[in-house]
Amino acid sequence: MSFATDKCYQAKTGEVDRKWFSVDANGKILGRLATKLATVLMGKHKPTYTPHVDTGDFVVVTNAEKIRVTGRKAERMEYASYSYYPGGRRVRTFAELSEKHPDRIIKFAVRRMLPKNAMGRRLLTKLKVYRGNEHPHQAQQCEPLDLEKI
């Protein structure tokens, strides 16, 4: 008796080869960039994608402060955090967060597009976001990622 799963490839954790990609966020739209980054982190751009195995690649994003949003989202979009103390809710706008921590804006957007479980939290550790052009991952020999092909 033959089953369809006998013929399907299932990736195993030790067999996955990971690459390092670099992306320049200069002038890119936040949501469109985040969907592409989430796809690469999960490994959905590869033919060996397996839902329950981390088959994704590492991504280094530079120039996070030059990301842009469309419409009036710069004034209206809010990021809330809570310190778990009474009255500890803090709400920041996109403009405030882009001045102080522009890397967090991209991380928040990508985090919301990943699975909401332990694997999603592990996938987010493969995303490295930096303000400016420099990053400490030159030793990994990052390849430029063509976002149009994803």
C-alpha positions in Angstrom: 0.0 0.0 0.0 1.5 3.3 -1.1 0.8 6.6 0.5 1.3 10.1 -0.8 3.7 10.8 2.1 6.0 8.1 0.9 6.9 10.2 -2.1 7.0 13.6 -0.4 10.2 15.1 0.8 10.3 16.1 4.5 13.3 18.2 5.6 15.1 17.2 8.7 16.7 19.6 11.1 20.3 18.5 10.5 20.0 18.5 6.7 19.1 22.1 6.3 21.8 24.4 4.8 21.3 28.0 5.7 22.5 31.0 3.8 23.0 34.6 4.9 21.3 37.3 3.0 21.6 41.1 3.2 18.8 43.6 2.5 19.0 47.4 2.2 15.8 48.9 3.6 16.5 52.3 2.1 13.2 53.6 0.6 11.4 50.3 1.0 7.8 50.1 2.2 7.5 48.5 5.6 4.7 46.0 5.1 5.9 44.8 1.7 9.5 44.3 3.0 8.2 42.5 6.1 6.3 39.9 4.1 9.3 39.1 2.0 11.5 38.9 5.1 9.1 36.6 6.9 9.0 34.3 3.8 12.8 34.0 3.8 13.0 33.4 7.5 10.4 30.6 7.3 12.1 29.1 4.3 9.0 29.3 2.0 11.2 30.5 -0.9 12.9 27.1 -1.0 11.5 23.9 -2.6 12.5 22.0 0.5 10.1 23.9 2.8 8.6 21.8 5.6 6.1 23.5 7.9 7.3 21.9 11.1 11.0 22.3 10.5 13.0 25.5 10.4 14.2 25.6 6.8 14.7 29.4 6.6 17.8 31.5 6.1 19.4 34.4 8.0 18.6 37.9 7.0 20.6 41.1 7.8 18.7 44.3 7.2 20.6 47.6 7.0 19.4 51.3 6.9 16.4 50.6 9.1 15.9 54.3 9.7 15.2 54.9 6.0 12.1 52.6 5.9 8.9 54.3 4.9 5.2 53.8 5.2 2.3 54.9 2.9 -0.5 57.3 3.7 -0.8 58.8 7.1 0.5 55.8 9.0 3.5 57.7 10.2 1.2 59.7 12.5 -1.5 57.2 13.2 0.3 53.9 13.7 0.9 53.0 17.3 3.0 50.5 19.1 1.9 49.5 22.6 3.9 47.8 25.3 3.1 46.8 28.8 5.4 46.5 31.8 3.0 44.3 33.8 2.8 47.0 36.5 -0.4 48.9 37.2 -0.6 51.8 34.8 2.4 50.4 32.9 0.9 50.6 29.4 3.0 52.7 27.1 2.0 53.7 23.6 4.4 55.1 21.0 3.7 56.3 17.5 5.6 55.3 14.4 7.4 58.6 14.3 8.6 58.4 17.9 9.8 54.8 17.5 11.6 55.6 14.2 13.6 58.3 15.9 14.8 56.2 18.8 14.7 52.5 17.7 14.1 52.1 13.9 15.3 48.5 14.1 12.3 47.6 16.3 9.8 48.7 13.7 11.0 46.1 11.2 11.2 43.4 13.9 7.7 44.1 15.1 6.3 43.9 11.6 8.1 40.7 10.8 7.2 39.1 14.2 3.5 39.5 13.5 3.9 37.6 10.2 5.6 34.6 11.7 3.9 31.7 13.4 2.7 32.4 16.9 4.5 29.6 18.7 8.0 28.5 19.8 9.2 28.0 16.3 8.1 31.6 15.4 10.2 33.0 18.2 13.2 30.9 17.1 12.7 32.2 13.5 12.8 35.8 14.7 16.3 35.3 16.1 17.6 34.8 12.5 16.6 38.4 11.6 19.3 41.0 12.3 18.3 44.6 11.8 20.7 47.5 12.0 20.6 51.3 11.8 23.0 52.6 9.2 25.0 50.8 6.5 27.4 48.8 8.7 26.8 45.4 10.4 29.0 43.0 12.3 28.2 40.0 10.0 30.8 40.5 7.3 32.4 37.1 8.2 29.2 35.3 7.1 29.6 36.7 3.5 26.0 37.8 3.1 24.6 37.6 -0.4 22.3 40.4 -1.6 18.7 39.2 -1.5 16.6 39.9 -4.7 13.2 40.8 -3.2 11.6 40.8 -6.6 12.1 37.0 -7.0 10.4 36.1 -3.8 
